[in-house]
Amino acid sequence: MSVYWRTRVVVVVPAYNEAATIANTIRALLAQTRPVDRLIVVPNNCSDDTAKVAWAAGAEVWEMPGPNPHKKAGALNWAINLLLPQLDDRDMLLVTDADSILAPGAVTAGIRELGRRGVGAVCADYRLGRQPRLLDILQGNEYARFSRWIWRKGGKAIVLSGVATLFPVPVVRRIMAARASGDLPGYPGEFYHRDPATEDIEMTFAVQSMGYRPRVAPGFDAITDSMPTVQALITQRVRWQRGMLDSLRLYGLRWWNVGNWLRQLGIYTSSLLVPLYVITLIVSWFLMGFVAWDPRWLPITAVFVLERVVTVRRQGWWALLTAAALLPEWCYEQVRSFAYWRALAQTVCGTDRVWINS
């Protein structure tokens, strides 16, 4: 029997009020072309029927005893600590969100990518399902461009996304041992660091710090949910950005995370361009009584529009039209910029983090 089939794949799905989506997640996991060996849902802090729906869909359900102050990281650490004594070093741990729908060949693709030298974890290439709402289209365009950027970088994972990430058990053990010894930030007996706003980003840093390569696996595809409102989107993006800022603070400047520091510098610098441009227009109006317009900018604008359209060409006609219109995506970018600065302000002020379904 090949190593491929002797390897066990155990899935852990932390779930917080996910009764509406958990059944679809479980069905997708049970439909894998390379079957998973165990599928465990960990409902925690739930006030809905997540546990009941998960059990009816065919998953094992491990409900955490008592309150869980550490949210998703707490649920994962609790389950992983119970699982590890039962796992062999040839086994693999798949962590996936309770609103993720994995493609049938995702597990096969993840195992294949982990066979490459130096790869310590692989995550899904995720997108949104096509929906007619403008906010969904805008988020879908963003995810499509991010996916395109990842593959232009050769599949290097900037973040081991919680949408779905596969770990070899030896890597799990080594990271936990490093946290216990103080070689990595964190607490003894925990795999995921409980303190950062986004545990997935810190885990990416931990994997890199241990000398492994985090990767996005070709064929490890997933569909995830969008944020239904602008406020929910802002809350999600503030949490994601705080997770990045928390992780950079924990690890400092290292040779392997210079790119992260430069990307954050670029994000905050570029987010100032629009306010500065608007201020320039207002000042011009007051000083000259009009705003100068030069038709020579039209070809440059046309090239910019073409780039926005081409990068979402596989998302459907509504995505193409939204990109061509420019204004909707421009407004969307301002919302994201607002979230970046709010996250920075909250990090500096040390305000409490907000956990949402995402």
LOVO-44068 format. One record per residue (C-alpha): residue number from 1; residue in three letters; chain; x negated, y negated, z negated. Coordinates in Angstrom, 2 decimals. Last residue first. Example, Ala and Ser with C-alpha at 12.3 -4.5 7.8 and 13.67 -1.06 7.14 Angstrom:
! residues 2
2,SER,A,-13.67,1.06,-7.14 .
1,ALA,A,-12.30,4.50,-7.80 .
//
This chain:
! residues 358
358,SER,A,15.62,-34.93,-8.54 .
357,ASN,A,18.19,-34.84,-11.36 .
356,ILE,A,17.18,-37.74,-13.57 .
355,TRP,A,14.71,-38.37,-16.42 .
354,VAL,A,14.09,-41.94,-17.53 .
353,ARG,A,10.75,-42.93,-19.04 .
352,ASP,A,10.50,-45.05,-22.16 .
351,THR,A,8.73,-48.43,-21.94 .
350,GLY,A,4.95,-48.66,-22.35 .
349,CYS,A,4.71,-52.32,-21.36 .
348,VAL,A,1.91,-51.71,-18.85 .
347,THR,A,3.61,-48.57,-17.53 .
346,GLN,A,6.98,-50.32,-17.36 .
345,ALA,A,5.47,-53.20,-15.38 .
344,LEU,A,3.71,-50.82,-13.00 .
343,ALA,A,6.89,-48.80,-12.49 .
342,ARG,A,8.86,-51.99,-11.84 .
341,TRP,A,6.25,-53.01,-9.29 .
340,TYR,A,6.49,-49.74,-7.41 .
339,ALA,A,10.31,-49.69,-7.62 .
338,PHE,A,10.52,-53.18,-6.09 .
337,SER,A,8.28,-52.03,-3.27 .
336,ARG,A,10.61,-49.08,-2.63 .
335,VAL,A,13.61,-51.40,-2.45 .
334,GLN,A,11.68,-53.66,-0.11 .
333,GLU,A,10.91,-50.69,2.12 .
332,TYR,A,14.62,-49.88,2.36 .
331,CYS,A,15.37,-53.45,3.44 .
330,TRP,A,12.81,-53.13,6.27 .
329,GLU,A,14.25,-49.73,7.16 .
328,PRO,A,17.72,-51.22,7.57 .
327,LEU,A,16.35,-54.26,9.46 .
326,LEU,A,14.27,-52.33,12.02 .
325,ALA,A,17.23,-51.47,14.34 .
324,ALA,A,15.01,-49.00,16.22 .
323,ALA,A,14.48,-46.90,13.08 .
322,THR,A,18.22,-46.70,12.43 .
321,LEU,A,18.89,-45.80,16.06 .
320,LEU,A,16.30,-43.02,15.98 .
319,ALA,A,17.62,-41.63,12.69 .
318,TRP,A,21.18,-41.66,14.01 .
317,TRP,A,20.03,-39.89,17.17 .
316,GLY,A,18.37,-36.94,15.47 .
315,GLN,A,15.50,-36.40,13.04 .
314,ARG,A,13.00,-35.03,15.56 .
313,ARG,A,12.08,-38.48,16.94 .
312,VAL,A,11.26,-39.82,13.48 .
311,THR,A,7.65,-40.90,14.17 .
310,VAL,A,8.54,-41.97,17.72 .
309,VAL,A,11.12,-44.51,16.53 .
308,ARG,A,8.91,-46.35,14.03 .
307,GLU,A,6.02,-46.39,16.51 .
306,LEU,A,8.24,-47.80,19.25 .
305,VAL,A,9.48,-50.55,16.93 .
304,PHE,A,5.89,-51.58,16.13 .
303,VAL,A,4.95,-51.57,19.82 .
302,ALA,A,7.98,-53.78,20.58 .
301,THR,A,7.01,-56.18,17.79 .
300,ILE,A,3.53,-56.51,19.28 .
299,PRO,A,5.05,-57.19,22.70 .
298,LEU,A,7.36,-59.85,21.17 .
297,TRP,A,4.63,-61.76,19.28 .
296,ARG,A,3.71,-63.71,22.44 .
295,PRO,A,7.17,-65.27,22.26 .
294,ASP,A,5.90,-67.71,19.59 .
293,TRP,A,8.34,-69.05,17.01 .
292,ALA,A,7.66,-72.01,14.71 .
291,VAL,A,10.11,-72.50,11.86 .
290,PHE,A,11.66,-75.94,11.69 .
289,GLY,A,11.73,-79.09,9.56 .
288,MET,A,7.96,-79.37,9.55 .
287,LEU,A,7.08,-79.35,5.83 .
286,PHE,A,10.28,-77.86,4.41 .
285,TRP,A,10.68,-75.26,7.11 .
284,SER,A,7.02,-74.33,7.07 .
283,VAL,A,7.15,-73.85,3.28 .
282,ILE,A,10.16,-71.56,3.62 .
281,LEU,A,8.51,-69.52,6.37 .
280,THR,A,5.29,-69.16,4.37 .
279,ILE,A,7.23,-68.06,1.28 .
278,VAL,A,8.95,-65.36,3.37 .
277,TYR,A,5.58,-64.14,4.66 .
276,LEU,A,4.11,-64.07,1.14 .
275,PRO,A,7.11,-62.10,-0.14 .
274,VAL,A,6.73,-59.65,2.80 .
273,LEU,A,2.97,-59.19,2.42 .
272,LEU,A,3.00,-58.47,-1.32 .
271,SER,A,4.03,-54.82,-0.89 .
270,SER,A,0.94,-54.33,1.28 .
269,THR,A,-1.38,-55.04,-1.67 .
268,TYR,A,0.52,-52.81,-4.08 .
267,ILE,A,0.61,-49.84,-1.72 .
266,GLY,A,-2.97,-50.32,-0.50 .
265,LEU,A,-4.38,-50.38,-4.02 .
264,GLN,A,-2.33,-47.27,-4.79 .
263,ARG,A,-3.72,-45.56,-1.70 .
262,LEU,A,-7.28,-46.52,-2.68 .
261,TRP,A,-6.86,-45.01,-6.15 .
260,ASN,A,-5.40,-41.83,-4.69 .
259,GLY,A,-8.22,-41.56,-2.15 .
258,VAL,A,-10.82,-41.87,-4.90 .
257,ASN,A,-9.25,-38.79,-6.49 .
256,TRP,A,-11.92,-36.16,-5.70 .
255,TRP,A,-14.88,-38.36,-6.63 .
254,ARG,A,-13.34,-39.20,-9.98 .
253,LEU,A,-11.91,-42.49,-11.26 .
252,GLY,A,-9.83,-42.03,-14.40 .
251,TYR,A,-8.18,-38.70,-15.18 .
250,LEU,A,-5.46,-39.72,-17.66 .
249,ARG,A,-4.94,-43.23,-16.25 .
248,LEU,A,-4.66,-41.91,-12.70 .
247,SER,A,-2.14,-39.36,-13.92 .
246,ASP,A,0.02,-41.95,-15.69 .
245,LEU,A,-0.06,-44.22,-12.62 .
244,MET,A,1.03,-41.35,-10.38 .
243,GLY,A,3.79,-40.28,-12.75 .
242,ARG,A,4.89,-43.89,-13.08 .
241,GLN,A,5.27,-43.95,-9.33 .
240,TRP,A,7.46,-40.87,-9.30 .
239,ARG,A,9.60,-42.16,-12.18 .
238,VAL,A,10.03,-45.56,-10.53 .
237,ARG,A,10.92,-43.78,-7.29 .
236,GLN,A,13.66,-41.72,-8.93 .
235,THR,A,15.17,-44.67,-10.78 .
234,ILE,A,15.10,-46.78,-7.62 .
233,LEU,A,16.81,-44.02,-5.63 .
232,ALA,A,19.46,-43.57,-8.32 .
231,GLN,A,20.15,-47.31,-8.19 .
230,VAL,A,20.37,-47.24,-4.39 .
229,THR,A,22.92,-44.44,-4.56 .
228,PRO,A,23.20,-40.75,-3.58 .
227,MET,A,19.50,-39.80,-3.93 .
226,SER,A,18.70,-37.15,-1.36 .
225,ASP,A,18.66,-33.41,-1.94 .
224,THR,A,15.93,-31.03,-0.80 .
223,ILE,A,15.31,-28.86,2.24 .
222,ALA,A,12.34,-26.54,2.23 .
221,ASP,A,9.57,-25.28,4.47 .
220,PHE,A,6.60,-23.07,3.65 .
219,GLY,A,6.03,-22.46,7.35 .
218,PRO,A,2.65,-24.19,7.32 .
217,ALA,A,1.52,-24.33,3.66 .
216,VAL,A,0.87,-27.70,2.06 .
215,ARG,A,-2.39,-27.40,0.17 .
214,PRO,A,-4.01,-28.09,-3.17 .
213,ARG,A,-7.74,-27.26,-3.04 .
212,TYR,A,-9.36,-25.86,-6.16 .
211,GLY,A,-12.32,-27.24,-8.12 .
210,MET,A,-10.75,-27.34,-11.58 .
209,SER,A,-10.24,-31.09,-11.25 .
208,GLN,A,-8.31,-30.53,-8.03 .
207,VAL,A,-5.82,-28.21,-9.75 .
206,ALA,A,-5.48,-30.63,-12.69 .
205,PHE,A,-4.92,-33.60,-10.35 .
204,THR,A,-2.13,-31.75,-8.57 .
203,MET,A,-0.68,-30.79,-11.96 .
202,GLU,A,-0.67,-34.48,-12.93 .
201,ILE,A,1.36,-35.24,-9.82 .
200,ASP,A,3.86,-32.46,-10.52 .
199,GLU,A,4.40,-33.49,-14.17 .
198,THR,A,6.02,-36.77,-13.21 .
197,ALA,A,6.51,-39.22,-16.08 .
196,PRO,A,3.25,-38.04,-17.60 .
195,ASP,A,3.41,-36.67,-21.18 .
194,ARG,A,4.30,-32.95,-21.01 .
193,HIS,A,1.26,-31.71,-19.09 .
192,TYR,A,2.32,-28.54,-17.28 .
191,PHE,A,0.60,-25.28,-18.25 .
190,GLU,A,0.98,-25.56,-22.01 .
189,GLY,A,-0.44,-23.41,-24.81 .
188,PRO,A,-2.89,-26.03,-25.99 .
187,TYR,A,-1.90,-29.58,-25.01 .
186,GLY,A,-2.86,-31.76,-22.08 .
185,PRO,A,-5.85,-33.38,-20.43 .
184,LEU,A,-8.33,-30.89,-18.98 .
183,ASP,A,-11.64,-29.65,-20.42 .
182,GLY,A,-10.10,-29.95,-23.88 .
181,SER,A,-10.47,-26.25,-24.67 .
180,ALA,A,-6.70,-25.60,-24.76 .
179,ARG,A,-6.12,-27.60,-21.59 .
178,ALA,A,-8.88,-25.67,-19.83 .
177,ALA,A,-7.37,-22.35,-20.97 .
176,MET,A,-3.98,-23.37,-19.58 .
175,ILE,A,-5.60,-24.34,-16.27 .
174,ARG,A,-7.45,-21.01,-16.08 .
173,ARG,A,-4.34,-18.95,-16.86 .
172,VAL,A,-2.27,-20.68,-14.17 .
171,VAL,A,-5.11,-20.34,-11.67 .
170,PRO,A,-5.33,-16.61,-12.44 .
169,VAL,A,-1.53,-16.33,-11.88 .
168,PRO,A,-1.76,-17.57,-8.30 .
167,PHE,A,0.43,-20.66,-7.92 .
166,LEU,A,3.29,-21.41,-5.49 .
165,THR,A,4.94,-24.84,-5.39 .
164,ALA,A,8.52,-25.73,-4.43 .
163,VAL,A,10.49,-29.01,-4.55 .
162,GLY,A,8.33,-29.83,-7.55 .
161,SER,A,5.79,-31.19,-5.10 .
160,LEU,A,2.13,-30.40,-5.40 .
159,VAL,A,1.28,-34.02,-4.58 .
158,ILE,A,-1.27,-35.29,-2.05 .
157,ALA,A,-1.29,-31.82,-0.54 .
156,LYS,A,-3.90,-31.46,2.22 .
155,GLY,A,-2.24,-30.11,5.36 .
154,GLY,A,-4.83,-31.26,7.90 .
153,LYS,A,-4.51,-34.98,7.27 .
152,ARG,A,-2.34,-35.37,10.41 .
151,TRP,A,-0.21,-32.67,8.84 .
150,ILE,A,0.36,-34.76,5.74 .
149,TRP,A,1.15,-37.90,7.77 .
148,ARG,A,3.83,-36.08,9.74 .
147,SER,A,5.39,-34.85,6.49 .
146,PHE,A,5.37,-38.40,5.11 .
145,ARG,A,6.99,-39.67,8.29 .
144,ALA,A,9.76,-37.06,8.03 .
143,TYR,A,10.26,-37.83,4.33 .
142,GLU,A,10.72,-41.55,5.03 .
141,ASN,A,13.10,-40.89,7.91 .
140,GLY,A,15.19,-38.61,5.71 .
139,GLN,A,15.34,-41.26,3.00 .
138,LEU,A,16.61,-43.80,5.51 .
137,ILE,A,19.11,-41.34,6.97 .
136,ASP,A,20.43,-40.49,3.50 .
135,LEU,A,20.89,-44.19,2.69 .
134,LEU,A,22.74,-44.72,5.98 .
133,ARG,A,25.20,-41.91,5.38 .
132,PRO,A,25.61,-39.45,8.27 .
131,GLN,A,23.72,-36.48,6.82 .
130,ARG,A,20.88,-34.38,8.24 .
129,GLY,A,19.34,-32.16,5.60 .
128,LEU,A,16.40,-33.75,3.88 .
127,ARG,A,12.81,-32.67,4.31 .
126,TYR,A,10.18,-30.67,2.47 .
125,ASP,A,6.82,-29.21,3.43 .
124,ALA,A,6.49,-26.84,0.52 .
123,CYS,A,3.61,-26.47,-1.88 .
122,VAL,A,0.44,-24.43,-2.12 .
121,ALA,A,-1.85,-23.88,-5.10 .
120,GLY,A,-5.49,-22.98,-5.75 .
119,VAL,A,-6.90,-22.83,-2.22 .
118,GLY,A,-10.68,-22.26,-2.35 .
117,ARG,A,-10.81,-19.71,0.45 .
116,ARG,A,-7.55,-19.08,2.28 .
115,GLY,A,-5.37,-16.29,0.94 .
114,LEU,A,-3.15,-18.85,-0.77 .
113,GLU,A,-1.98,-19.88,2.70 .
112,ARG,A,-0.63,-16.40,3.45 .
111,ILE,A,1.18,-16.21,0.13 .
110,GLY,A,2.89,-19.54,0.82 .
109,ALA,A,3.93,-18.55,4.34 .
108,THR,A,5.49,-15.29,3.13 .
107,VAL,A,7.31,-17.15,0.36 .
106,ALA,A,8.69,-19.72,2.81 .
105,GLY,A,9.89,-17.29,5.50 .
104,PRO,A,13.61,-17.61,4.76 .
103,ALA,A,13.43,-21.44,4.49 .
102,LEU,A,13.72,-22.68,0.91 .
101,ILE,A,16.71,-24.73,-0.27 .
100,SER,A,15.72,-26.97,-3.17 .
99,ASP,A,18.31,-28.42,-5.61 .
98,ALA,A,17.24,-26.40,-8.65 .
97,ASP,A,13.60,-27.33,-8.18 .
96,THR,A,11.02,-24.65,-7.48 .
95,VAL,A,8.14,-23.05,-9.33 .
94,LEU,A,6.70,-19.90,-7.72 .
93,LEU,A,4.28,-17.88,-9.83 .
92,MET,A,2.04,-15.29,-8.19 .
91,ASP,A,0.78,-11.86,-9.20 .
90,ARG,A,-2.70,-10.40,-8.56 .
89,ASP,A,-3.80,-11.41,-12.06 .
88,ASP,A,-1.05,-9.31,-13.61 .
87,LEU,A,2.02,-10.76,-15.28 .
86,GLN,A,3.96,-9.65,-18.38 .
85,PRO,A,1.82,-11.62,-20.86 .
84,LEU,A,2.37,-14.69,-18.64 .
83,LEU,A,6.17,-14.68,-18.68 .
82,LEU,A,7.01,-15.98,-22.15 .
81,ASN,A,4.45,-18.76,-21.92 .
80,ILE,A,5.69,-19.57,-18.42 .
79,ALA,A,9.28,-19.95,-19.64 .
78,TRP,A,8.44,-22.39,-22.44 .
77,ASN,A,6.02,-24.35,-20.27 .
76,LEU,A,8.58,-24.71,-17.50 .
75,ALA,A,11.35,-25.92,-19.80 .
74,GLY,A,9.06,-28.39,-21.54 .
73,ALA,A,7.75,-29.77,-18.26 .
72,LYS,A,11.32,-30.30,-17.06 .
71,LYS,A,12.49,-32.11,-20.21 .
70,HIS,A,9.92,-32.57,-23.00 .
69,PRO,A,12.51,-33.20,-25.72 .
68,ASN,A,14.11,-29.76,-25.24 .
67,PRO,A,16.88,-29.28,-27.81 .
66,GLY,A,17.60,-25.86,-29.33 .
65,PRO,A,16.90,-22.45,-27.80 .
64,MET,A,16.08,-22.59,-24.10 .
63,GLU,A,18.47,-20.67,-21.87 .
62,TRP,A,16.83,-17.95,-19.83 .
61,VAL,A,19.13,-16.95,-16.98 .
60,GLU,A,18.15,-14.13,-14.63 .
59,ALA,A,19.50,-14.95,-11.20 .
58,GLY,A,22.30,-13.32,-9.18 .
57,ALA,A,24.66,-16.11,-8.16 .
56,ALA,A,26.96,-15.41,-11.13 .
55,TRP,A,24.04,-15.94,-13.51 .
54,ALA,A,23.16,-19.27,-11.90 .
53,VAL,A,26.79,-20.48,-12.01 .
52,LYS,A,27.11,-19.63,-15.70 .
51,ALA,A,23.81,-21.27,-16.63 .
50,THR,A,24.52,-24.46,-14.66 .
49,ASP,A,28.01,-24.83,-16.14 .
48,ASP,A,27.63,-28.45,-17.32 .
47,SER,A,26.12,-30.27,-20.32 .
46,CYS,A,22.59,-29.07,-19.71 .
45,ASN,A,19.66,-29.92,-22.00 .
44,ASN,A,17.83,-26.97,-20.48 .
43,PRO,A,18.86,-24.33,-17.95 .
42,VAL,A,15.89,-22.06,-17.13 .
41,VAL,A,16.62,-20.01,-14.01 .
40,ILE,A,14.54,-16.88,-13.51 .
39,LEU,A,14.16,-15.03,-10.22 .
38,ARG,A,12.06,-11.90,-10.33 .
37,ASP,A,10.43,-9.85,-7.57 .
36,VAL,A,10.85,-12.27,-4.68 .
35,PRO,A,11.63,-10.64,-1.36 .
34,ARG,A,9.29,-11.30,1.61 .
33,THR,A,11.88,-12.21,4.23 .
32,GLN,A,13.43,-14.48,1.59 .
31,ALA,A,17.22,-14.25,1.23 .
30,LEU,A,17.20,-14.07,-2.59 .
29,LEU,A,15.44,-17.44,-2.75 .
28,ALA,A,17.95,-19.05,-0.38 .
27,ARG,A,20.88,-17.65,-2.37 .
26,ILE,A,19.34,-18.98,-5.60 .
25,THR,A,19.01,-22.52,-4.29 .
24,ASN,A,22.54,-22.45,-2.90 .
23,ALA,A,23.87,-21.34,-6.29 .
22,ILE,A,21.89,-24.04,-8.14 .
21,THR,A,23.38,-26.99,-6.24 .
20,ALA,A,26.60,-28.13,-7.96 .
19,ALA,A,25.78,-26.56,-11.33 .
18,GLU,A,22.52,-28.54,-11.50 .
17,ASN,A,22.92,-30.21,-14.89 .
16,TYR,A,19.20,-29.84,-15.70 .
15,ALA,A,17.60,-26.79,-14.15 .
14,PRO,A,14.08,-25.39,-14.31 .
13,VAL,A,13.67,-22.68,-11.64 .
12,VAL,A,10.98,-20.07,-12.28 .
11,VAL,A,10.24,-17.58,-9.50 .
10,VAL,A,8.07,-14.49,-9.94 .
9,VAL,A,6.22,-13.13,-6.93 .
8,ARG,A,4.65,-9.72,-7.45 .
7,THR,A,1.62,-8.73,-5.41 .
6,ARG,A,1.51,-5.02,-4.59 .
5,TRP,A,3.22,-5.81,-1.26 .
4,TYR,A,0.55,-8.19,-0.01 .
3,VAL,A,-2.23,-6.13,-1.60 .
2,SER,A,-1.37,-3.44,0.93 .
1,MET,A,0.00,0.00,0.00 .
//
